[in-house]
């Protein structure tokens, strides 16, 4: 595989990084994709798509590096390994079920809920919390509009919608980050991670993981420039919202899952196995986090 990587005009191997068009991911990869850290022999290129699309691209083994929903990782684990950096984890916050104001929780549970994708961690989390409910898949950035238009009774919102919903006067019926922490030792809720292709070889996998970690650290140390870059992916959000959202999902936990973060990932997938949404053959205890 390594010999099959595309080569640029300077003879560098091109590594494609798939990530969501979101401020936190853009912030994380700012240094790496703008050549601000040394990656001898390699150059990194963005490929921006929504997380559900990236989940399916990983299943087709299309990218060398990608963001992925933790829910989807077992399905690609034969071909990819999780990095020990780049995690998106909800520290007492996370995807939320929201609706127009004044609706009762029991009516919401009986109604139609818009979800951002069946392979997202948000969807698995909601299945763990509420089990059975009627749902319809709608692109994540169209869910609030669908709620406002009365097309659905509620929506499971992710990304910056977790902050901007207040501008529309919506009510919150469930915050999955709070629910997960209350039911799992106060642990952060696993949402997304970064994966690297195994057939690159262990040395290159380790190099890419180290460079990714350096990119995250660079952005945290140079937040002004990195935030300005990240804002361009924020779908019109203001500076304050951009900074708040990035700080929610790029922090010390992003540099290193740490033990409780890795334990939480395993627990999340084990609970998914118990309700039949994760392959029972997947061995959570043998999961490798590159750079751990």
N, C-alpha and C positions, 0 to 999 in steps of 0.2 A: 504493500500500500504506500509506503513512504516514497518509493521511487515514482509512484503514479501521481503525486501531488503536482498541481500546476506550478509553473515557474514564471516569475516576473522578468522584466527586461534586465534586471540586475543579477539574475541568477538565484534569487531567493525563493524558497518554497513558500507557497501561499497556503495559509491556514484560514479556512472560512469559519467565522464565528456567527452562529445564529442566535439572535436574542430578540426579545420583545421590543417594540417601538415605545419604550417607556423611559422616563427620566432615571430611574434607579439603575437599569441595565446600561444605559448610555453613560451614566456617571462612572459605573464600575469599569467599563471598557474604554473610557476616554483616553487614557495614556497608551494602552496597548494598540488601539486601532489608529492612533495619531502619531505613532512612532516616537513616543516620549520616553520609552524605556528600551534598553538594548535587548534585542532578540536575534542574535547573530545567525544568519542563514535563513531567517524566516521573516515573513511579513503577514500581517493579520488584516482581514477584510470583514466588515460588517455584512450580515444578511439579516435584515429586519422583517419579522413577521410576527403575527399574534402567537401566543404560547400554544394554543391548540394545534395550529399548523406546524409549529416546531416539534411538538410531540409526535406527530405523524411523520414528519421528515426524519426524525431520529429512528423511527421504526423502519424506515426505508434506508437507513445508514447513509444519508446524503451529505452530512456535514462532519467536519473533523472535530469541532467544538460546538456545543449548543447549550442554551438554557433548556430546562425541561421541568415539567411538573413532577414533583416527587411521586405522585400517584402513577405516573407513566413509567418511572424508571425500571421497575421489574421487567417490563416488556422489551427493554433495549439492553438489559444488563449483560447479555452474552457478547455484545459488541462495544459497549461503552462502560466506563467507570465514572463514578462521581468524584469530582474534585472535593477536597476538604475546604475549599474557599468558594465564594460566590453564592452562598446560600441566601435565599429569601425566607425569613422566618418571622412569624408574627409574635412579638413579645407582648402578649396580652391584647393584641389587636389582630385583625385579619379580615378575610372576606365577610361580607355582611348581607343579610337578607333585609331588604328595605321595600317599602310600599308607600303609596299615597297616604297622607295623614288620616288618622281616624279609623283605620282598619284594625280589627281584632286578630290576635295571633291565631286563634283556632280557625278563623275564616281564611287566613293566609295559608295555613297548612292544608286546607281543603281546596285551595284555588290553584291556579296555574302559575308556576314560578319560572322565570327566565334564568337560564344558567349559561355560563360562558364556554362550556365544552365538557364532554363526558369524560375526557382524560385529564381534566384539570384537578389539582388538589382541592380546590374550592368545592367541586362537585362531590368528591369522595368525602370531604369533611361534612358536607350537608347530609349526605346519606348516613354517615355515622351518627349524626346528631338527631335527625328526624326520620330516618329509615325510608318510609314510603311517602311519596308526594308526586303530584303531576308536574311535569317540567317540559320546557321547550328550549332548544338551544338557539341562542342569539349571540352574535359577536359582542364581546365584552363592552366595546365602546358604543353600543346601540341599546344596551339594556335600560339605562335610565330613561331614554327617550321612549322606549316601549312601555315603561311604567306610566310615564306622564300621559301617553296617548291612550291609556286604558287597554292596551293590547294584552297585558298580563296583569295578574293580581299582585305580583311582587317580583323582585329580581335579586339574584345573587351577584353582588358587585365586587369587582377586584380592581387592582391597580389604583390610579388616582381617584377613581369613583368613590373609594373609601373616605376621601376627604371632600370631594365636590358635591356629594349627595345633599349636604346641608343647604346648598344654594337653591335647591329645588323644594325644600320643605318636606322632605321624605322622612318617614319614621323608620327606626331600626327595630327589627323583631328578633334578630339573633346576630351576635358578633362571634364568629367561629374561633377567633383567637382567644377570646375570653373563655368560651365554652371548653376549648381544648385544654387550656391551662388549669381550669377548675377541675377537670376530670383526669389530668395526667401530671400530677406532682408539680404543677406550676411551670411545666416545660413550655418552651416556645412551640408554636404550631409550624410544622414543616409545610412549605408551599412550593418553592422552586429551588433548583440547584443547577450547577454547571456540570456537564459531562464531557469527557474526552474519549476519542476513539481508541480502542485497545490495539488495533492493528498498526498504530503508529509506533508501537514498541514502548517498553517501560521507560527508557531514557527520555524519549521525546515527550511522553505523557507527563513525566515529572518536570521537564523543562517548561512545558506549556502551563502546567499548574502553578509553578513558581512565578512565571511571568504574569499570570492572571492575578495572583496574590499581590505582586508588586504594583500592578495597575490599580488595584483597589486601594492599596496603601498610598499610592501617588495621589489619587483623587481626594482621599481623606486629608492629605497633607496640603493639597492645593485646591481647596473647595471652590474658590471664586471662579477660576477658569473652568473647572469640571462642571460646576452647576450651570454656568452659562451654556456650555455644550449640551448638558442634559436637558435644559429647558426646551431646546428645539424639538424634543420628542414628546413634549408634555401636552399636546393637543390644546394649546392656548391657555394653559394655566399660568397664574401670576407667579412672581418671584417667590413670594412667601409660601405658596402651596407647593411649588417645585422643591424648595429646600426642605419643607416639612416631610414631603413624601420620600425624598431621597434619604433623609435621616432615619425614616422608619425602617427602610430595607437595606441600607448600606451602612454598616457599623462594625463593631468588633466581632459580632457573630458572623459577618460576611467574610472576615479575614480567616476565621477558624470556627467551624461548627461548635467546637468544644464538646466535651463528653456528653453533657445533657442534650446538646443538639443532635448528636449522632444517635443517642438513645431514643430521642423523640422521633427521629426518622424511622427507626426500626419499629417502634411502637405503632406509629401511624400505619405502616404497611402491614403489620401483624393484625391490627384491627380491621384493615381492609380485607385481609384474607378471611377473617371470621365471618364477614357478611358476603363473601363470594365475589368481591370486586378486584381482588388481587390473586394471581395464580398461587394456589396452595403449595406448589413445588418450589417457589422462590424461598431461598434460605436467607432470612434477614440477618442472621448472626454472622454470616460469612461476607457480608457486604464490605467492600474495600473503599476507603476514602483516600484518594491519591493526595499525598502530601501531609497525611495525618501525623 
